[in-house]
């Protein structure tokens, strides 16, 4: 079997390596010269546990090109679907599907794993493939892995399958069954599109609830982190997440996508809309709290924790709210803002207009704003470095570390003697 994977970024490359480990020949297709050259030089730039090692182990099963140049049995689309001005942009998907249509010889399986607005597979993808005049099978099978555990989850998670027709559903299901995955087949392709949006929006709503309660607790002088831990302790009906910046390349984007899907049907999703507004407001809330801690706008501030999450460790700054925190601090009039991360994020595109802090500048800084939960914050070395600084911690990672001037998101000032 030969499988062409269009888009070998995070989603596509992890899937390619997983398939290669099952003995499947992979052709990775990407329009980026940098990506193709890097992979052909055996260099994996994506920071994902076990990916580099497994890539090298199964390298002979994979080759990488800018344009598909041979016949394959399965086409997999994993290109990005960014949101711009509140609308999903499908141009990359459309370009790839046109290339797939041009390469159909008849009877191939086409699988969409990119996150789409509901109805896009039927109303956009199918129409393009139909114009080829060739027979094909079409399925939507959402990617649902979490960064840091993608390879483990590709092997263990049930695969959701929705086909454009019954035949397509069976073909897609058989493909994943050959990989050893449990398969959950749905009645329609639209139902499969909704599964991914439901998964991510459910998480996004729970984060919004926790964050709104954290702001409330701050105002009335209560330690919300303590409250969450007590509420969840040995109580199976409660799984409230700890508060913190809710960001990344998927959750906010997928909220916009499901809102756009509803709007096209003249429907409203009030909870999702409210959750988006709550989570999007957090950088401004953090900047306002910091502005109350120091009056001199020329004091040095270091925003530490640039990746959108710290555990598992990663360098992904896509959708990171730490960048928004920097911008909000600038709006509040602060001019000396530096950034820091324990992981090497210097090559991330979002670093373009940011200035990294040196060790000397850590000494000069008045305020340290922690914006993710990297485990290195708990090290004795880091605690010693910031113990006499003003620290505003959005994740509570330094709670109870005896920082002299410690302030924690979700903890009212009256309870902030941690």
N, C-alpha and C positions, 0 to 999 in steps of 0.2 A: 504494500500500500504506500502511496505517496500523498502527502498532505502539504498544500501550500497555505502558509499563514501570512496574511497581509497585515503588516504592522507588527514589528518585533521590538516594541517598547516593553514596558513592564508586563502587561497582560500577555502579549504575544510571545515574548521570549520564554517566560516561565512555562507557558503551555507547550511551546516547541520542545523545550528540554524534557518536559514530562512525557510527551509523545515519543520522543527519541528514545527515552529509557524503556519504552514498551516495544522497541524494535521497529518503529515506523520511520520511514524516510521523510525528512522535512525540508521544504524549500521556504526559507524566510524571505519575504518581500517587503521592502521599505523604500520610500522615496528619499530618505535621508542618506546622503553619501557618508556622513560622519558615522552613522549607526552601522551601515553595511561594512565600511572599511574597518571599524573597530571589531566587529564580530568576525570578520574574515581574518583578522590578525589575532584572533583568540582572546580578545580583551572584552570582558563583561563590565560595563560601567554601572549597572544596576546593583544597588546594595540590597541583596536579598539572601537570607541565610541558606547556605548550601548551593546556591545557584552557580557560582563560578566553578566549583569543584565538579558538579554534575554536568555542566556545560562541556568542560574539557573531557570528561569521561565518555560522553556520547557524541563528541564533536564530529566523528566520521559519519554520523547519521544525518547531519545537517549541512546545508549550504545556504548562502545568503546572497540575494541579488536585488537589483533595483527594479527589474521588470521580469515577470514570469516568462520563462523560456522553454518550458517543457510541459507535457501532459501530466495531469495529476488526477487522483481519484476523489479528493475532498478539498474544497476551498473553505478556509476559515477566516472570517473578517474580525479583526480585533483593534481596528484603528480608533482613535479618539473621537469623541463627540462633544467638543467644548460648548460652553454656553457663553453667548455674547449678547449683551444688552437684554438679558432676560429671555433669550430664545436659543434653543439648541441649534448648533451648526452641523449640518449633515454632509457638507461638501466632501470631506474625506471619505465617508462611507460611499457616497455616490460615485466618486472617482474610482474607488476600488471595485465596486459592483459592476461598473462599466468594463473594467479590465477583466473581471471574472466572466462576464457575458461574452467577451471577445475570445476567451479561452475555452469556452464550453465545446465539447465534442459530442455530448449526449449521454445522459445517465449519471452525471456526477452529483455529489451531495454538496450543498452550500450551507454553511453554518455561520450564523451571526452571533458574535459574543460581545460586540460593542453595545453599550447601554443606549437604548433608543426610546423615543417618544412612542406611546402606545399607538399602534396602527402603522408604524413606519415600515415594518418588514413587508406587510401586505401592500400598502399603498405606494411605497417608493421602490423598495428592493425588487419585489416580484415584477413590477411593471418593466423595470430595466431588463431583468433576466428574460421576460417573455419576448422582448423585442429580438432576442437572439434566434428565436424559432427553434431552439434546441430543447430536448427534454432534460429536466433537472429535478432534484429533490431539494427542498428548502426548509431549514429549521432555525428556530431561535433558541439558543442554549446559553443562558446568561453565565458570565464569569462572576463568581461570588467569593473569591479568595481575599484574605486579609494580608496586607503587606507584612512581611517578616515570616509568614507561615504558608506562603503560596504553594510550595512544592508538596508539603504535607497535606494541605487541603485539597489540592488537585487529585491526590490519590485517595482521599478519604470521603470527601463530601459527595452526597447524592447529586447527580447531574439533572437539572431541569430541562425538559425537552418539550418544545411545542412546534408542530409541523404546519405547513401551509395547507396540507391535506393529510389524510390518513397514511398514505404511502410514505410521504416525507417524514412523518412522525416516527414510523417504524424504522426507516433508514437511519435517522439521527440517533434513535434509541439503540440500535444495533451497533453503531459506531462506538458509543460510550460503553456499552456492555463488553465489547472486545477489549476495552482498556481496564476492565475489572470494576467499573463504577456501578453503584446502584443507580437506577434511572427512575425518575418520576416523570411520566408522560402526562401532559395536559391536553385538554380537548381542543384548544385553539392556540394559535401562535401569539395572539394578543395576551392571553393569560400568562404565557411564558415571559413576555415583555414586562408584564406587571410584577412578576415575582421579584425581579431584581430591584425594582423601584420600591416595592413593599419592604423588602429586607433593609435597604439603606435608609428609607424614610422612617421606619420604626425606630431604628437606632438614633437617628437625628432628633426625633421627637423626645426620646427619653433623655438625651443630652440637654435639650432645651428645657425640659421640666426641671432637671437638676440645676441648671444654670439660673433659671428664673428664681428657684427657691434659694439659691446661694446669694443672689442679690438681695432678696427679701431678708435672709438671715443677717446679712451685713448690716442692714438698716436698723434691725431691732436688737443688735448686739448678741447674736447667738452664733455658736460654732457649728456651721452646717456640716462640716466634714465629720465631726463627732456624731451629729444627728444621723447622717447617712449610715455610718458604721453600726450604730445602735439599731436603726430601723431594719437593716438587712441581717443582723446577726441571728443565725439559726431560725430565720423566719422565711419559709419557702415562698411565700406570696409577695415578697419584696426583693427587687433586684435593682434598686435605684443606683445609677452610676455616680461616681464622684464628679464634682463640677470641674470645668476647665474649658479651654478654647476648643470649639467643635469645628474642625476644618478638614482639609485634605482634598484630594482630587475627585472624590466621589460624593460624599454626603451632601454638601451644599449644592453641587451641580444636579444631583438626582432629585433634590427638592424642587429645583427650578423646572426640571424635565416633567415631573409629575404634575406640577402646577400648570405648565403649558398644555399638557395632555387634557387636563380638566377644563381649562379655558376654551379649548377648541370645541368642547361639547356644551359650552355655556354653563359649566358647573363650577362650584367653589369648593376648595379644600381648606377650610378655615384653620384647622389645627396645623397643617403643614405650613401654611403661610405665616401663622403666628410663630411657629418654631423657627422658621428661617429668620424672621425679624429678631427674635430673642438672641439666637446664636450670632447673627451678624452684628449685633450691637455690642458684643463683649469687648472688642479692641478699644472702642471709645470709652467704655466703662473702666477698663484697666488704665487707660491714659488719664482719665479724670482722677482716679484714685491716686495715681502717682503724682499728679500735679498738686495734690493737697499735701504731699509729703515733703516737697521741696519748693521754695519760693524763687530761688535764683535760676532763671531759665538757661543760664550758661553752664550749669553743673553738668558733669559727664554722666550719661546714663548708658548702661550696657543692657541690651535685650538679648537674653541667652536662651537658646532652644529654637533654632530656626526651622528644623524639620517639623512637619505638621504633627508628628507624634514622636515620642522618645522611646517607647517600648512596643515591639522589639525595635532595636536600634535601626535607624535608617537615615538617608540623606534627602528624602523626597520633600521638596519645598512647595510642590504644586498645591495651591489653595491654602498655604500656611497662613494662619492669622497672626503669626509673629511679625510678618511684613506689614500687616495692617496696624499692629500695635506701634511699630516704628512711625508709620505715616500719621497716626493719630497723635502721637507725642509731638511730632512736628507741628501739627495743627494747634496744639496747646502752647506752642512757642518755644519748645526746647530745640536747641540747635546742635548740641554735641551728643549725638546718638550713635553708638557703636553696636556691633552685633557679634555674637559668639555662638558656637555650637561645638559639642564634643566630637561630632563626626565631621568628616571632610566634605563640606558643602560648597566649596569655592567654585566648582564648575557648574553649579546649578544656575539656570537662567535668572532666577529671582534675585541672585546676589549682585546683579548688574549695578544697581545704584546704592548698594550698602557698603559700609566700611567696617572691616573686621577689627576687633579689639586685640591689641597686643597685651602681653603680660604687664608691661609698664602702665598701660591704660586701665587695666583692672585695678591697679593701685590707686590711680587718680579718680576712678569712678566714685560717685556719691551713691548712686542707686543701681541695683541689679534687678532687672525684671526677668523672672524665669517663666518661659512660655511653653515648655513641654516637660515631660516626666522622665527624661533620660536617667538611668540608674546612677550615672556618675555624679549627679548632684549630691548624692548621699555620701560620697567619699569624704574621708577626713580631710584630704587635701583641699577639696573645694570648700567645705564648711569653714576651714581655717582662713581661706582666702576672702570669704565674704562676711565673717562673723561680726565685723565692726561696721559693715555697710548697712545702708537702708535696703532691705530686700522686699520686693513684692512678688509673691509666689502664686502663680495662677493654678497650680496643681497640688499644692500642699506637700511637695516632696521634701521640703526642709522643715516641716512642722516638727516641733519637739527637738530641734537640733541646737537650741540655745543661741539663736542669732540675736544680737543685741537689739536691733531695730527691725523686727520681722513683722510683715503684714501679708496676710493670706487671703486670696479670693474665697468668698463664702464664709469668712470668719469676721464677725463684728469686732470693732476696735476694743470693746469692753472684754472680749474673750481672746484677744490676740497675744496674750502673754505666753507664747508657746516655748 
